[in-house]
Amino acid sequence: MDFFTEVTDEQIRREREKARLLRKQGWWQNRIARGDCHYCGERFAAKALTLDHIVPLARGGRSSKGNCVPACKECNNKKRDLLPLEWQEYLDRI
């Protein structure tokens, strides 16, 4: 999907449903069991990690294994709908 194309509410709803299903799969359980936040690298209990879309759904991302990473709530809240390059620029500024 082109990142300049507007994403509909229906597309986001479908991708969120896919994400809910991904969270139940063994590969995701193994990822969060490691306890590592993808962004800050800190260790957390599995229950403290959230599923983050590297390319956010609102920016055309998909709920797939290659686009979903574990993130602590603080990093996930800070990243919001930023693309990876925008996130890196944010980190470089602080």
Secondary structure, DSSP 8 states (H G I E B T S, - for coil): --TTS---HHHHHHHHHHHHHHHTSHHHHHHHHH-B-TTT--B--GGGEEEEESS-GGGT---SGGGEEEEEHHHHHHHTT--HHHHHHHHHH-
